[in-house]
């Protein structure tokens, strides 16, 4: 009995440490997605066409933004490894070059968003909807630099155990976004009624607020002043920058492939009709909210694995990864049950159920939520195992596996079931489920075989 108790002690300690680090990050992720959820709810109140336009806008914005997040997230593992190795100079170099990465990626992403009309036209979208989509994107594009810069600072704060500060900043942003949407979208407090443009302007303002608050905390708080993160900010550190891009680009492409699959699903829904696009927005946004829990937990997973590697303690790597997986699966079981038992209630947050014009959209949304319930567990597993592998600096092979799962399997299954077999939107969602399942299985197997694959050899701090 005493031996069993001693063996369980590291697992209990890891659960407590992970939970302490993760719960503010989870709440911060939920708060952050509520920024976009607020926009979707507001768009739904403007009308189905506005909701479809906003959804098309996010189909282009979110894959690029999330892909950028993935690249910049390379700083999380490297900072955690440096903190574990007690190397403040490495922390400083990584944060500064993280800012450089944010600027470089913004220069690449913003022009694409500002020239969305030819892209959406070539993809066969409705011309009237494209006009509204362009209105949103020409303002929302400028939210990219602040959003990417905040990810760098969030990585530093999480590695230093200040995930609660991330939560506070995000909650302030949520309140600011609600007020800004109320003022700018509907023309309250003496502001003009800007509708979709107002929602985009609010998002951009809030992204700047989040970055500036986080930067002020890191610059002036006594726990961070010794890092001097802004010192020699404009001096290039090519070795560290290239190393971060080498780690981060596969992460970004992995996330881009997943979010891009959902973006392509929106495009395919656009071929079916406006009701299908709006229903997809309802189901996808609901799934995105539940996904924030394992996503926030995954940030803690990368940090915990990185700290173990930085401290030269590979034995704790497995404990950190499997503990996070169990926690993620436990929550996703509850999320799946909610989607099965209360689909109309969940849809009512986005659609007016009393409006007969929404009846077709509501029926489709309920059916899509049924499929979303099926892939909750695998969605939680794939993001957790991917994060554990990132803590080991293992990003290239997971990228390839993700590309195969999301595009070769998920997209193919979705297209065949949706258009060849005539399952329409339901078939597209079954394709999403198939892709996520494949990725979850192969990443879990890879983490389980980390010693045989010599993944620890990749994990030394750079």
Secondary structure, DSSP 8 states (H G I E B T S, - for coil): -HHHHHHHHHHHHHHHHHHHHHHHHHHHHHHHHHHHHHHHHHHHHH-HHHHHHHHHHHHHHHHHHHHHHHHHTHHHHHHHHHHHTT-HHHHHHHHHHHHHHHHHHHHHHHHHHHTHHHHHHHTT--HHHHHHHHHHHHHHGGGHHHHHHHHHHHHHHHHTT-HHHHHHHHHHHHHHHHHHHHHHTTT-TT----THHHHHHHHHHHHHHHHHHHHHHHHHSTTTGGG-TTTTTTS--HHHHHHHHHHHHHHHHHHHHHHHHHHHHHHHHHHH-HHHHHHHHHHHHHHHHHHHHHHHHHHHHHHHHHHHHHTT-THHHHHHHHHHHHHHHHHHHHHHHHHHH-HHHHHTTTS-TT-GGGHHHHHHHHHHHHHHHHTHHHHHHHHHHHHHHHHTT--HHHHHHHHIIIIIIIIHHHHIIIIIS--THHHHHHHHHHHHHHHHHHHHHHHHTTTTTTGGGG-S--
